[in-house]
Amino acid sequence: MNVLHTVEESMLIASVVMILVAGALLLFRIWRGPSMLDRAVALDVAAALIIAGIGAKAAHDGDSFYFPVMLVLAFLGFTGSVGIARFIAVRDRPAVRPDGTEDHR
């Protein structure tokens, strides 16, 4: 076991620890809120953390099998975020009164 292998293993362990800490903070943000938009952004970050975790596993195993899986998860996370953002934007759009002024609720 050479120095390069030791450095690689310690960096992988550090990255997994950072992913786990970010996941714990992410769960707190999803649970606490305060708004629906904060929760939507947190779910988008959850997809990124899952991809990062799979990437760390792929780096540890030295296997490129997981790269297409990571690509599909990135695409699903992006489309989910766009869908949630459009839903929130339509829901939070101010109503227009008949006289042309906006009703800010």
Sequence and secondary structure as in RCSB ss.txt:
>XXXX:A:sequence
MNVLHTVEESMLIASVVMILVAGALLLFRIWRGPSMLDRAVALDVAAALIIAGIGAKAAHDGDSFYFPVMLVLAF
LGFTGSVGIARFIAVRDRPAVRPDGTEDHR
>XXXX:A:secstr
  HHHHHHHHHHHHHHHHHHHHHHHHHHHHHH SSHHHHHHHHHHHHHHHHHHHHHHHHHHT  TTHHHHHHHHH
HHHHHHHHHHHHHHHHT  EE TTS EE  
